[in-house]
Each structure stands twice: as C-alpha cells, then as structure tokens.
C-alpha cells in the first residue's frame, strides 16, 4: 500500500532509516471491530509516510491489537511480547506497542511486566497513534494512553487502509451500556458513543463512489445507535444509506435483542440493500441463566423476536452466540439451549465455554460447572448444530443464489463468496472470476458449513460488464 502524503511533517529520521520507508506490522486478535481498528492503525501511519509490512521481522514498528473477551487473552499477549522482545535485542530501533482491549484493561501493568514495550494505546485512543510514536522516538517516553472521550467517537473517515476493494466495514457506535455479568466490553470499550449520522452517511457515499458494493456497519451493540445530534436510530441510518445509488448490500453487526424495535424490523424489510441475514446472540436458552447473565430478555421474548423478524424478512438467516458452562448452568438449562436451536434453526452458531473475565460480576462467582462437563456440552451442542445446518443446506439444492465473490477457495480450483443470506458458496465452473463479481449460482450440494454450486451468469467486477461462464 502506497503511503498517503497530506503535507504534514513526519518524524525526523537518521541516515540509515532514511534509506527506505519505515514499515509497520499489526498482529490482530479478536472481532470485526479489532480488525477494522488494525486497518485504522495502518492508515494513520500511512499518512505519516509509513508502509505496511507483512511480518514483524522487517518492521520498524510492531503493534499488537489485542482482545480480552476470551480466557487466557492476557497470557497470549505476554507470550507474543516475549518473542518480539528477542527480536528487539537484535534490532534496537524496533518499536513495540500494545493496543486494543488488553491494553485498555491492563494499562501501566503491561509496561511493568514487559520492559520491551514502548507504549500502550487503549481502544479509545486510536487516533493518537502517530503522536504517541513520535513521543517515543523524540522524547524517549513510554506513554500509556487509555480512557475514553465520553461525548463522541474519535474516528477520522478516510484513513482506514482497506485491503478489499468491493467490501468495507465502518464503525457507527463504540462501547456498550448493557453490563452483562460475563462481558468485559464495557470496561475495554467504554460506554456507548455514536458517530454523527451525517458523517456515517457521507463515509458510505464516498466508499460506494470508490467501488464498494457491500458495507457492514459495526458496533458492540450496533442497534443501540443514536445520532448525537438528532437522536436518529439505526432504522433511519439504514434507510439513508440504502438510498445511495450503487450500494448493493448492507449488513450490520452485532445486535442486542433488547434494542430491536418495530421500526428497525420495518427498515430491514423495506430497504432493498439490507441483507436478509442477522447476527443476534441469545447466549443461553434457559431463563434462569439469562437472569444471572443480566441479558434483559427471556427465552420466550427472544423466540418471539426471531419470529417477527422472519415474518417481516422472508428467508432471514439468523446466526448467534452461545455460552455453555456459565456458573449455575444445570443439565436442564443446557437442554433448554439445545431445544432453542431446534426451535429457531440458526444458519450458524458461535459457541464458547464460559471463562471469567476481569472486572465482571460473574468473575466473583463460583465456577461450579466442571471444565470437563462444559467441554462435553460444547461438543454436544456443536454436533447438534452441525446436523441442523446440514439439513438446512441440503434443502437449498436447486435454488439460485446471488454470490458476491471473495476470491479463490482453498482448493484453488473454485471461487467462493457469500450469498445475501451469508451462506459460504463455492462455485465450481467460474475459475478466475475476480473478487467483487456477482454470480448467479445454482446450488448443487449442501454441506454442513457451505454450499456447492455452478455459475449461471457472471456480472464481473471489471468494466467489461455481464458475461456468461465458459
């Protein structure tokens, strides 16, 4: 990626480093928002004249963009820091920064435990990255920048270093106010802060003008979005973005069941670009577990919401998150979760064994579900869901789906991409079809985690226009 020069001075460089552009490498763990934040890191440094490196071995700046949602996240960070510390001994000019959720959570403790770290940058201080690097280089500081601006999201549109031409993700809201008893997000990402409505719409319009055909709106609780100026919610935002000429697909993630009102359901039904797929975590099928989790809805309310969504949006595909082994979860509680899978029929499930996270209420409770039992429940749940997905995907045989091509699959002989319903589809007879093309595909086989099909018609990403497969 070529550096962007906006006319601002860069940090002074010695004769050795002046011989080549400096390079930044980002190691990323975690969710889509962490992935987007990493692209913001690269874009911000690109404005300072830096290039992106594919490896820490030839980088001048290594950034660890960390996640603390799962167990042993901190240990994973310190293990990686140990490896980079050895690299720094042979390359004294190498700079090392810890960013993301573990940085926000641990702060000064990271500098104490790892002398090799030059700075710590929390999730609410991303925009300060270039200034922090200059402080390290010019003043020899070891800055710790954590905390949040309570009024708005600090986000500079246009500095995200995109690697995919046809698809883009943008943050519309940061933080979460829910305080579920298992979740560390309010600590690592802060309270809810929404970007301005007009700014989001303008960024989407610019992206479509650059050739983007699919946009995904991101937030820890994305359907809690509220314009800080007018109070307009996600429904109004979907309508405004959907009106942008040239936008083919619009998605949003992650939603909380408590923030789904009738207007948002109506917007999903009315707006043609909004994809008929939704990630809607339920976490447990047991009301007693949901109360201990402080999820603010019941099993019946979740099932009713799923029904109303599917009535409004035909064919809607739902995916979800589930935690097994939460403190107090009985075998009957777990059985209720299995029954919910049968009742709602999810297109995909992301299931995890409970792990206590710092600063959460549940971390103070007795972990009374033995690890062996929790792992066995996880295996049973995954096996059951795989059977359900296979049944659903086999029922797709004979249907024609529009697939947005992402590139070659792992065989190298086929291309693959996503349907509007978020199916992963492998296309047999369209090798070399460019990413960003739309392919009308007849499904010939359903597998547990994907579909196989044959191309009927290809709308290529290049200016050549529509063509038929050979």
C-alpha positions, 0 to 999 in steps of 0.5 A, a space after each residue: 500500500 502506497 503511503 498517503 502524503 497530506 503535507 504534514 511533517 513526519 518524524 525526523 529520521 537518521 541516515 540509515 532509516 532514511 534509506 527506505 520507508 519505515 514499515 509497520 506490522 499489526 498482529 490482530 486478535 479478536 472481532 470485526 471491530 479489532 480488525 477494522 481498528 488494525 486497518 485504522 492503525 495502518 492508515 494513520 501511519 500511512 499518512 505519516 509516510 509509513 508502509 505496511 509490512 507483512 511480518 514483524 521481522 522487517 518492521 520498524 514498528 510492531 503493534 499488537 491489537 489485542 482482545 480480552 473477551 476470551 480466557 487466557 487473552 492476557 497470557 497470549 499477549 505476554 507470550 507474543 511480547 516475549 518473542 518480539 522482545 528477542 527480536 528487539 535485542 537484535 534490532 534496537 530501533 524496533 518499536 513495540 506497542 500494545 493496543 486494543 482491549 488488553 491494553 485498555 484493561 491492563 494499562 501501566 501493568 503491561 509496561 511493568 511486566 514487559 520492559 520491551 514495550 514502548 507504549 500502550 494505546 487503549 481502544 479509545 485512543 486510536 487516533 493518537 497513534 502517530 503522536 504517541 510514536 513520535 513521543 517515543 522516538 523524540 522524547 524517549 517516553 513510554 506513554 500509556 494512553 487509555 480512557 475514553 472521550 465520553 461525548 463522541 467517537 474519535 474516528 477520522 473517515 478516510 484513513 482506514 487502509 482497506 485491503 478489499 476493494 468491493 467490501 468495507 466495514 465502518 464503525 457507527 457506535 463504540 462501547 456498550 451500556 448493557 453490563 452483562 455479568 460475563 462481558 468485559 466490553 464495557 470496561 475495554 470499550 467504554 460506554 456507548 458513543 455514536 458517530 454523527 449520522 451525517 458523517 456515517 452517511 457521507 463515509 458510505 457515499 464516498 466508499 460506494 463512489 470508490 467501488 464498494 458494493 457491500 458495507 457492514 456497519 459495526 458496533 458492540 451493540 450496533 442497534 443501540 445507535 443514536 445520532 448525537 445530534 438528532 437522536 436518529 436510530 439505526 432504522 433511519 441510518 439504514 434507510 439513508 444509506 440504502 438510498 445511495 445509488 450503487 450500494 448493493 448490500 448492507 449488513 450490520 453487526 452485532 445486535 442486542 435483542 433488547 434494542 430491536 424495535 418495530 421500526 428497525 424490523 420495518 427498515 430491514 424489510 423495506 430497504 432493498 440493500 439490507 441483507 436478509 441475514 442477522 447476527 443476534 446472540 441469545 447466549 443461553 436458552 434457559 431463563 434462569 441463566 439469562 437472569 444471572 447473565 443480566 441479558 434483559 430478555 427471556 427465552 420466550 421474548 427472544 423466540 418471539 423476536 426471531 419470529 417477527 423478524 422472519 415474518 417481516 424478512 422472508 428467508 432471514 438467516 439468523 446466526 448467534 452466540 452461545 455460552 455453555 458452562 456459565 456458573 449455575 448452568 444445570 443439565 436442564 438449562 443446557 437442554 433448554 439451549 439445545 431445544 432453542 436451536 431446534 426451535 429457531 434453526 440458526 444458519 450458524 452458531 458461535 459457541 464458547 465455554 464460559 471463562 471469567 473475565 476481569 472486572 465482571 460480576 460473574 468473575 466473583 462467582 463460583 465456577 461450579 460447572 466442571 471444565 470437563 462437563 462444559 467441554 462435553 456440552 460444547 461438543 454436544 451442542 456443536 454436533 447438534 448444530 452441525 446436523 441442523 445446518 446440514 439439513 438446512 443446506 441440503 434443502 437449498 439444492 436447486 435454488 439460485 443464489 446471488 454470490 458476491 465473490 471473495 476470491 479463490 477457495 482453498 482448493 484453488 480450483 473454485 471461487 467462493 463468496 457469500 450469498 445475501 443470506 451469508 451462506 459460504 458458496 463455492 462455485 465450481 465452473 467460474 475459475 478466475 472470476 475476480 473478487 467483487 463479481 456477482 454470480 448467479 449460482 445454482 446450488 448443487 450440494 449442501 454441506 454442513 458449513 457451505 454450499 456447492 454450486 455452478 455459475 449461471 451468469 457472471 456480472 464481473 467486477 471489471 468494466 467489461 460488464 455481464 458475461 456468461 461462464 465458459 
